[in-house]
Amino acid sequence: MDAFIVDAVRSPIGRKNGTLSVIRGDDLAAQVLNGLIARHDLDPLEIEDVQMGCVTQIGEQGWNVGRMAVLAAGWPVEVSATTVDRQCGSSMQTNFNAAAAIMAGQLDLVVSAGVEMMSRVPMGSNGGSISEQVTDRHEIVMQGTSAELLADEWHLTREEVDAYSLESHRRALAASDAGKFEREIIPIELRDVVGGSTRLRVESTQSGGAVVAAPAVFAVDEAPRRETSAEALASLKPAFRPDGVVTAGNSSQIVDGSAAVLIASESAVKRLGLQPRARFVSFGIAGVDPTRMLHGNPQAMEKAVAKAGLTMDDMGVIEVNEAFASVVLQTVNDLRLAERMGDVNPNGGGISLGHPLGATGARITATLVSELERRDARYGIASMCVGFGMAIAGVVERL
């Protein structure tokens, strides 16, 4: 059975402590969920389950944030939801979960989604000590240190990783300016935080002499930096090793965001009169050395294309999450994609757009589907490295 992608959407991405930081994660995800079903005039009661990726499941992102987002959206209580943590690959995993349930004939209409409000719920705040049973077997390092190890392995220079990062910003800004992200973005109504509650932001709109509360709307990504340059990137100090190449400028940005993918069976498509844009073909999951932890993209991608009976040559668009520039360049080198750099992250990625952890898998799925349509390409793949030595990838076919 096929798992069809009816639509894939996201919020605009907000910088750390930026525009979106006034909104709770469950409330942000609720707006994305409602925006998704509104596009298709769907009764939310038709949704059988919501699978929500989220990495830092504590505080406002605790209590099963997927379920809280469904309730915040005002959906019927009969719509169930769960929250999934495969770290950076969380909402790629929810894609996998939803698609597998549909392919198995157990569900017909599922939303795969993700959310991460890194301004409000700090990365790592849900973590604790690591078992000695793990540390006796493996050297556990920071992800940035792992990115340095990849740079060492592939003899990547500071100039190369900075040049890749500058190009990521250029591509993201060009895509935004050309309106390429408009179809995938759900504009978000902003709210001010007042004493722990929220209220609509008050504008100076006058109606009959009275001030009217009118929500401001956020609709354009704010993380890409127009002001950046090769010189600005070169001026940044290494963040993880004094003699290293990894800096804040060639690493993914800490941001806020949410995304959602509507996935349907053939019977749901016919019954509800939906128009699918693509379908999930296959997935690949890889486990790798947890010290070099970020190097699993090639293995996951090779597994995914092999399961589909395809090769990387068949992939018209290749999305590799920009956790760090060295991760992407290592993947390009391993898979011999150097001559196809125009097909790799053609609209920027985590370095420029930002990496809202649990939401990124669904975000890059939305960007991938739209780019396949623009290029009239048949197949594409999205892949993400995952902390502590994993990776996950999915192949999509445009319809």
C-alpha positions as CSV (number, residue, x, y, z in Angstrom):
1,M,0.0,0.0,0.0
2,D,1.1,3.6,-0.7
3,A,1.6,6.3,1.8
4,F,0.8,9.6,0.0
5,I,2.1,13.0,1.0
6,V,-1.0,15.2,0.5
7,D,0.8,18.3,1.8
8,A,3.8,19.4,3.9
9,V,3.9,22.7,5.6
10,R,5.8,24.6,8.3
11,S,5.9,27.7,10.3
12,P,8.4,30.4,9.3
13,I,11.6,29.8,11.3
14,G,12.4,32.3,14.1
15,R,15.9,33.2,15.4
16,K,16.8,32.3,19.0
17,N,15.0,34.8,21.2
18,G,13.4,36.3,18.1
19,T,9.9,36.7,16.7
20,L,8.5,33.3,17.6
21,S,9.9,33.3,21.1
22,V,6.7,34.8,22.5
23,I,4.8,31.6,21.7
24,R,4.7,28.2,23.5
25,G,5.7,25.2,21.4
26,D,2.3,23.5,21.7
27,D,0.5,26.7,20.6
28,L,2.9,27.1,17.7
29,A,2.4,23.5,16.6
30,A,-1.4,24.0,17.0
31,Q,-1.4,26.9,14.4
32,V,0.6,24.7,12.0
33,L,-1.8,21.8,12.4
34,N,-4.8,24.1,11.8
35,G,-3.2,25.7,8.8
36,L,-2.5,22.3,7.3
37,I,-6.1,21.0,7.5
38,A,-7.6,24.3,6.5
39,R,-5.8,24.1,3.2
40,H,-7.8,21.0,2.4
41,D,-11.0,21.8,4.1
42,L,-10.6,18.8,6.3
43,D,-12.6,18.0,9.4
44,P,-9.9,17.3,12.0
45,L,-11.9,14.3,13.2
46,E,-10.7,12.6,10.0
47,I,-7.2,12.6,11.4
48,E,-6.6,9.2,13.1
49,D,-3.3,10.1,14.8
50,V,-0.7,12.9,15.1
51,Q,2.9,11.8,15.5
52,M,4.9,14.8,16.8
53,G,8.7,14.9,16.9
54,C,10.3,16.8,19.7
55,V,13.8,16.5,21.2
56,T,13.7,18.5,24.4
57,Q,10.6,17.0,26.1
58,I,10.5,19.0,29.3
59,G,8.7,22.0,30.7
60,E,6.4,23.5,28.0
61,Q,7.4,20.7,25.7
62,G,6.6,18.0,28.2
63,W,3.4,16.2,28.9
64,N,3.3,14.7,25.4
65,V,3.5,17.9,23.5
66,G,1.9,16.3,20.4
67,R,-1.3,15.7,22.4
68,M,-1.1,19.1,23.9
69,A,-0.8,20.7,20.4
70,V,-3.9,18.8,19.2
71,L,-5.9,20.0,22.2
72,A,-4.6,23.5,21.8
73,A,-5.6,23.4,18.2
74,G,-9.2,22.8,19.3
75,W,-9.4,19.4,17.6
76,P,-11.8,16.8,18.8
77,V,-10.6,14.8,21.8
78,E,-10.9,11.7,19.7
79,V,-7.8,12.7,17.7
80,S,-4.9,11.0,19.4
81,A,-1.3,12.0,19.4
82,T,2.1,10.9,20.6
83,T,5.5,12.5,20.9
84,V,8.7,10.9,19.4
85,D,12.4,11.5,20.2
86,R,15.0,10.4,17.7
87,Q,16.9,13.5,18.5
88,C,17.6,15.5,15.3
89,G,15.8,12.9,13.3
90,S,12.6,13.0,15.3
91,S,10.1,14.2,12.7
92,M,11.8,12.2,10.0
93,Q,11.0,9.3,12.3
94,T,7.4,10.4,12.6
95,N,7.3,10.4,8.8
96,F,8.5,6.8,9.0
97,N,6.0,5.9,11.7
98,A,3.0,7.4,9.9
99,A,4.0,6.0,6.5
100,A,4.6,2.5,7.9
101,A,1.2,2.5,9.7
102,I,-0.5,3.5,6.4
103,M,1.5,1.0,4.3
104,A,0.6,-1.7,6.8
105,G,-3.1,-0.9,6.5
106,Q,-3.5,0.1,10.1
107,L,-4.3,3.8,9.6
108,D,-5.6,5.9,6.7
109,L,-4.9,9.5,7.6
110,V,-2.0,10.7,9.9
111,V,-0.2,13.9,10.5
112,S,3.6,13.6,11.0
113,A,4.8,16.8,12.7
114,G,7.5,18.3,14.8
115,V,8.2,21.3,17.1
116,E,11.1,22.8,18.9
117,M,11.1,26.1,20.7
118,M,14.8,26.4,21.4
119,S,14.4,29.9,22.8
120,R,12.0,28.7,25.5
121,V,13.2,25.2,26.2
122,P,17.0,25.1,26.1
123,M,18.7,22.3,24.2
124,G,20.0,19.6,26.5
125,S,17.8,20.7,29.5
126,N,16.1,17.3,29.5
127,G,19.4,15.4,29.7
128,G,21.1,13.9,32.7
129,S,24.2,11.9,33.4
130,I,25.3,9.1,31.1
131,S,25.6,5.5,32.3
132,E,29.1,4.2,33.0
133,Q,28.1,1.1,31.0
134,V,28.1,3.5,28.0
135,T,31.1,5.6,28.8
136,D,33.2,2.5,29.6
137,R,32.6,1.4,26.0
138,H,32.4,4.7,24.1
139,E,34.0,8.1,24.2
140,I,31.0,10.4,24.4
141,V,31.8,13.9,23.1
142,M,29.9,17.0,22.2
143,Q,28.4,17.0,18.7
144,G,30.7,19.9,17.7
145,T,33.7,17.8,18.6
146,S,32.3,15.0,16.4
147,A,32.0,17.6,13.6
148,E,35.6,18.4,14.1
149,L,36.5,14.7,13.8
150,L,34.7,14.6,10.4
151,A,36.7,17.6,9.3
152,D,39.9,15.9,10.3
153,E,39.0,12.7,8.6
154,W,38.2,14.4,5.3
155,H,40.9,17.1,5.6
156,L,38.4,19.8,5.4
157,T,39.8,23.3,5.8
158,R,38.3,26.3,7.6
159,E,37.9,28.0,4.2
160,E,35.9,25.1,2.8
161,V,33.4,24.8,5.6
162,D,33.0,28.6,5.7
163,A,32.5,28.7,2.0
164,Y,29.8,26.1,2.2
165,S,28.1,28.0,5.0
166,L,28.2,31.3,3.0
167,E,26.6,29.5,0.1
168,S,23.9,28.1,2.4
169,H,22.9,31.7,3.3
170,R,23.0,32.8,-0.3
171,R,20.7,30.0,-1.4
172,A,18.2,30.5,1.4
173,L,18.0,34.2,0.8
174,A,17.6,33.7,-2.9
175,A,14.8,31.1,-2.3
176,S,13.0,33.4,0.1
177,D,13.3,36.4,-2.1
178,A,11.9,34.4,-5.0
179,G,8.9,33.3,-3.0
180,K,10.0,29.6,-3.1
181,F,9.0,29.0,0.5
182,E,5.6,30.6,0.4
183,R,3.7,27.5,-0.4
184,E,5.2,25.6,2.5
185,I,4.9,28.3,5.1
186,I,1.8,28.7,7.4
187,P,1.8,32.4,8.6
188,I,1.8,32.5,12.3
189,E,-0.3,34.9,14.5
190,L,1.9,36.3,17.2
191,R,1.0,36.8,20.8
192,D,2.5,38.7,23.6
193,V,3.4,37.0,26.9
194,V,1.7,38.7,29.9
195,G,2.3,37.2,33.3
196,G,2.6,33.7,32.0
197,S,-0.5,33.9,29.8
198,T,-0.8,35.2,26.3
199,R,-2.8,37.9,24.6
200,L,-3.2,39.1,21.1
201,R,-0.6,41.7,20.2
202,V,-2.3,45.0,20.2
203,E,-1.9,47.1,17.0
204,S,-2.8,50.8,16.6
205,T,-5.8,49.9,14.4
206,Q,-8.7,52.2,15.0
207,S,-12.3,51.1,14.6
208,G,-15.0,53.6,15.7
209,G,-12.5,55.4,17.9
210,A,-11.5,52.2,19.8
211,V,-8.2,50.4,19.6
212,V,-8.7,46.9,18.2
213,A,-6.6,43.9,19.2
214,A,-5.2,42.6,16.0
215,P,-2.6,39.8,15.9
216,A,0.7,40.5,14.1
217,V,1.6,37.9,11.5
218,F,5.0,36.3,11.0
219,A,5.4,34.8,7.6
220,V,9.1,35.0,6.5
221,D,12.1,33.1,7.9
222,E,14.3,35.4,9.9
223,A,17.4,33.2,10.4
224,P,19.2,33.7,7.1
225,R,21.8,36.5,7.4
226,R,22.1,39.0,4.6
227,E,24.9,40.7,6.3
228,T,27.2,37.7,6.5
229,S,30.3,37.4,4.3
230,A,33.4,35.3,3.9
231,E,35.3,37.9,6.1
232,A,32.6,37.8,8.8
233,L,32.7,34.0,8.9
234,A,36.5,33.9,9.0
235,S,36.5,36.2,12.0
236,L,34.7,33.8,14.2
237,K,36.7,31.7,16.7
238,P,36.5,27.9,16.7
239,A,33.8,26.8,19.2
240,F,35.0,23.3,20.2
241,R,38.7,23.1,19.7
242,P,41.3,25.9,19.7
243,D,42.8,24.7,16.5
244,G,39.6,23.5,15.0
245,V,37.4,24.6,12.0
246,V,33.9,24.4,13.5
247,T,32.4,27.8,14.5
248,A,29.0,29.2,15.2
249,G,29.0,30.4,11.6
250,N,29.4,27.0,10.0
251,S,27.1,25.2,12.4
252,S,23.3,25.0,12.4
253,Q,21.5,27.9,14.1
254,I,19.5,27.6,17.3
255,V,15.9,28.5,16.3
256,D,12.2,28.1,16.9
257,G,9.8,26.3,14.5
258,S,7.2,23.7,13.7
259,A,6.3,21.7,10.7
260,A,3.7,19.1,9.6
261,V,3.1,16.5,6.9
262,L,-0.3,15.2,5.9
263,I,0.0,11.5,5.0
264,A,-2.9,9.4,3.6
265,S,-3.7,6.0,2.2
266,E,-5.2,5.5,-1.2
267,S,-8.6,4.9,0.3
268,A,-8.5,8.1,2.3
269,V,-7.4,10.1,-0.8
270,K,-10.4,8.8,-2.7
271,R,-12.9,9.1,0.1
272,L,-11.9,12.7,0.9
273,G,-11.1,13.9,-2.6
274,L,-7.5,14.7,-1.7
275,Q,-4.8,15.5,-4.3
276,P,-1.5,13.9,-3.3
277,R,1.7,15.7,-4.2
278,A,4.1,12.8,-3.6
279,R,4.5,9.5,-1.8
280,F,7.0,8.0,0.5
281,V,8.9,5.2,-1.2
282,S,11.4,3.9,1.4
283,F,13.4,4.7,4.5
284,G,16.8,3.9,5.8
285,I,18.1,3.9,9.4
286,A,21.8,3.6,10.3
287,G,23.7,3.1,13.6
288,V,27.3,4.3,13.6
289,D,30.1,5.0,16.0
290,P,28.8,7.3,18.7
291,T,32.1,9.2,19.0
292,R,32.1,10.2,15.4
293,M,28.4,10.2,15.8
294,L,27.4,12.5,12.9
295,H,28.7,10.4,10.0
296,G,25.8,8.1,9.3
297,N,24.0,10.0,6.5
298,P,25.7,8.0,3.7
299,Q,24.8,4.7,5.2
300,A,21.1,5.7,5.9
301,M,20.8,7.1,2.4
302,E,22.3,4.0,0.7
303,K,19.9,1.8,2.6
304,A,16.9,3.9,1.6
305,V,17.7,4.0,-2.1
306,A,18.6,0.3,-2.1
307,K,15.2,-0.6,-0.6
308,A,13.6,1.5,-3.3
309,G,15.5,-0.3,-6.0
310,L,17.1,3.0,-7.0
311,T,20.5,4.7,-6.7
312,M,21.7,8.1,-5.7
313,D,21.9,9.0,-9.4
314,D,18.0,8.7,-9.5
315,M,17.7,11.4,-6.8
316,G,16.8,14.8,-8.4
317,V,17.0,16.6,-5.1
318,I,19.2,15.7,-2.1
319,E,18.5,17.2,1.3
320,V,21.2,16.6,3.9
321,N,20.4,18.4,7.2
322,E,23.1,21.0,7.8
323,A,23.9,20.2,11.4
324,F,27.4,21.3,10.6
325,A,29.1,22.2,7.3
326,S,31.5,19.3,7.8
327,V,28.6,16.8,8.0
328,V,27.3,17.8,4.6
329,L,30.8,17.9,3.0
330,Q,31.6,14.5,4.5
331,T,28.3,13.1,3.0
332,V,29.1,14.7,-0.3
333,N,32.6,13.1,-0.3
334,D,31.4,9.7,0.8
335,L,28.7,9.5,-1.8
336,R,30.8,11.2,-4.5
337,L,28.3,14.0,-5.0
338,A,30.9,16.8,-5.6
339,E,29.7,17.3,-9.2
340,R,26.1,17.6,-8.0
341,M,26.3,20.3,-5.4
342,G,23.5,22.2,-7.1
343,D,21.2,19.3,-6.2
344,V,22.3,19.2,-2.5
345,N,20.3,21.6,-0.3
346,P,19.5,23.9,-3.2
347,N,17.5,26.3,-0.9
348,G,19.9,26.4,2.0
349,G,19.5,24.4,5.2
350,G,20.2,24.3,9.0
351,I,23.1,26.7,8.8
352,S,21.1,29.4,7.1
353,L,17.4,28.6,7.9
354,G,18.1,27.1,11.3
355,H,17.6,23.6,12.8
356,P,14.6,23.5,15.1
357,L,15.6,19.9,16.2
358,G,12.4,18.0,16.4
359,A,10.7,19.9,13.6
360,T,13.5,19.7,11.0
361,G,12.7,16.3,9.5
362,A,9.2,17.5,8.6
363,R,10.6,20.9,7.5
364,I,13.1,19.4,5.0
365,T,10.3,17.1,3.7
366,A,8.2,20.2,2.9
367,T,11.1,21.9,1.2
368,L,12.0,18.6,-0.7
369,V,8.5,18.1,-2.1
370,S,8.3,21.7,-3.3
371,E,11.7,21.6,-5.0
372,L,10.9,18.3,-6.7
373,E,7.8,20.0,-8.2
374,R,9.7,23.1,-9.3
375,R,12.3,20.9,-11.0
376,D,9.8,18.4,-12.4
377,A,12.0,15.8,-10.9
378,R,10.7,12.3,-9.9
379,Y,12.7,11.2,-6.9
380,G,14.3,13.0,-4.0
381,I,15.9,12.0,-0.7
382,A,16.1,13.7,2.7
383,S,18.7,12.6,5.4
384,M,19.6,13.6,8.9
385,C,22.5,12.7,11.2
386,V,21.4,11.9,14.7
387,G,23.1,12.3,18.1
388,F,25.0,9.4,19.7
389,G,25.6,7.7,16.4
390,M,22.6,7.3,14.1
391,A,21.1,8.6,10.9
392,I,17.7,8.4,9.1
393,A,16.8,9.0,5.5
394,G,13.6,8.9,3.4
395,V,13.0,8.6,-0.4
396,V,10.1,10.6,-1.8
397,E,8.5,10.3,-5.3
398,R,6.8,13.3,-6.8
399,L,3.4,12.5,-8.3
